[in-house]
Amino acid sequence: MIYLHPADPPAAMPVLEGTYGLRRATWEWGVETGSHALRLVFGGHFDRFPHATLALGHLGEMMPYLLWRFDSRASFYGVKLARRPSDYIRDNIVMTISGMYSAEPLNCAISAVGHERIMFATDYPFEPPNEASKFIDHVPLAENVRADICFNNAVRLLGLPT
């Protein structure tokens, strides 16, 4: 087997072998992290621990885009949960903007889960911290929404002192 980068171990996702540009932070880690979170949702863990909260980076690892599909497939496959998968994602998962410095995904996440479930974060070392700051300072948002994402949500969700 030949790797495109000498330090690369075999791909955790065999479909990505030989595609160094899709590995790690480009695609692989987000898909794997989102899959682990979905295993918690579909496995009924939030039924057993309804007050548990999971924090995910990268605006929820693509989950806000797929809420309808998760609900549809859970119904189609007869997944037994007390609520729809989208309800657990909205109620038990919070997300950060880390590594997602584009208005379109942010607006999707806000629309899908509400700005109250989103916090500011950087994605260092993949992007310099000032890129995150520049983005959140200039992305078109109502000032109360920006304040919630930048500070108020972390205070509330993480129980930080004010």
C-alpha positions in Angstrom: 0.0 0.0 0.0 1.3 3.5 -0.9 0.4 6.6 1.1 0.5 10.0 -0.3 2.1 11.4 2.9 4.8 9.4 4.6 3.4 10.0 8.1 -0.1 8.8 7.2 -1.3 5.7 8.9 -3.9 3.6 7.1 -7.2 5.4 6.7 -9.8 4.8 9.3 -12.2 5.0 6.5 -10.9 2.7 3.8 -12.9 4.6 1.1 -10.5 7.5 1.7 -7.3 5.5 1.2 -5.1 7.2 -1.4 -7.0 10.5 -1.1 -4.7 12.5 1.2 -6.6 15.7 0.6 -9.8 14.2 2.1 -8.2 12.7 5.1 -8.2 14.1 8.7 -9.6 17.6 9.1 -10.9 17.9 5.5 -13.6 15.2 5.6 -12.6 12.1 7.6 -12.7 13.5 11.2 -16.0 15.3 10.7 -17.7 12.2 9.3 -16.3 10.0 12.0 -17.2 12.4 14.8 -20.7 13.0 13.4 -21.1 9.2 13.1 -20.2 8.7 16.8 -22.7 11.4 17.8 -25.4 9.7 15.7 -24.6 6.4 17.4 -25.5 8.0 20.7 -28.7 9.4 19.3 -29.9 6.3 17.4 -28.6 4.0 20.3 -31.1 5.6 22.7 -28.5 7.1 25.0 -30.3 10.4 25.3 -33.5 8.5 26.3 -31.5 7.0 29.1 -29.7 10.2 30.0 -32.1 13.0 28.9 -30.2 15.8 30.5 -26.8 14.8 28.9 -25.3 17.4 26.6 -22.8 16.7 23.9 -20.7 19.5 22.3 -19.6 19.2 18.7 -17.4 21.4 16.7 -17.8 22.4 13.0 -21.4 23.4 13.3 -22.5 19.9 14.4 -20.5 17.9 11.9 -23.1 18.2 9.1 -26.0 17.1 11.2 -28.1 20.3 10.8 -28.3 19.6 7.1 -29.7 16.1 7.6 -32.3 16.4 10.4 -35.3 15.5 8.2 -33.4 12.5 6.7 -32.5 11.2 10.2 -36.1 11.3 11.2 -37.3 9.8 7.9 -34.8 6.9 8.1 -35.4 6.2 11.7 -39.1 5.8 10.9 -38.3 3.8 7.8 -36.0 1.4 9.7 -38.3 1.2 12.8 -35.7 2.7 15.2 -37.3 2.7 18.6 -36.7 6.0 20.4 -38.9 8.1 22.6 -38.6 11.1 20.3 -37.4 11.8 16.7 -33.6 11.9 16.2 -33.8 15.6 15.3 -35.3 16.3 18.7 -32.2 14.9 20.4 -29.9 16.8 18.1 -31.7 20.0 18.9 -32.0 19.4 22.6 -28.9 17.4 23.6 -26.3 18.6 21.2 -24.7 22.0 21.2 -22.2 23.1 18.5 -19.4 25.5 17.9 -18.5 27.4 14.7 -14.9 26.0 14.8 -13.6 25.6 11.3 -16.8 26.7 9.6 -16.3 30.3 8.8 -18.9 30.7 6.1 -22.3 32.4 6.4 -24.3 29.7 4.6 -23.5 26.8 7.0 -23.9 29.1 10.0 -27.3 30.2 8.8 -28.3 26.6 8.2 -27.3 25.6 11.7 -29.1 28.6 13.2 -32.2 27.7 11.2 -32.0 24.0 12.1 -31.2 24.1 15.8 -31.5 27.7 16.9 -28.7 30.2 17.6 -29.0 29.4 21.3 -27.3 26.0 20.7 -24.2 27.5 18.9 -21.0 28.9 20.5 -18.0 30.6 19.2 -14.7 28.6 18.8 -11.6 28.6 16.8 -10.1 25.7 14.9 -6.5 26.2 15.7 -4.1 24.9 14.3 -6.1 24.4 11.1 -7.1 28.0 10.9 -5.5 30.9 12.7 -7.7 32.2 15.6 -8.0 35.7 14.0 -9.8 34.1 11.1 -12.6 32.9 13.4 -12.7 36.4 15.0 -12.8 38.2 11.7 -15.6 35.9 10.5 -17.9 36.3 13.6 -17.3 40.1 13.6 -18.4 40.5 10.0 -20.9 37.8 9.2 -24.4 39.3 8.9 -26.1 38.6 12.2 -28.4 40.5 14.5 -26.3 41.8 17.3 -28.1 39.9 20.0 -27.5 36.7 18.0 -23.8 37.5 17.7 -23.6 38.2 21.4 -25.3 34.9 22.2 -22.9 32.9 19.9 -19.8 34.8 21.1 -20.5 34.8 24.8 -23.9 34.3 26.3 -24.5 30.8 25.1 -21.2 29.6 26.6 -22.0 31.2 29.9 -25.5 29.5 30.0 -24.5 26.1 28.5 -21.3 25.6 30.3 -22.3 27.3 33.6 -19.5 29.9 33.4 -19.4 32.9 35.7 -20.6 36.2 34.3 
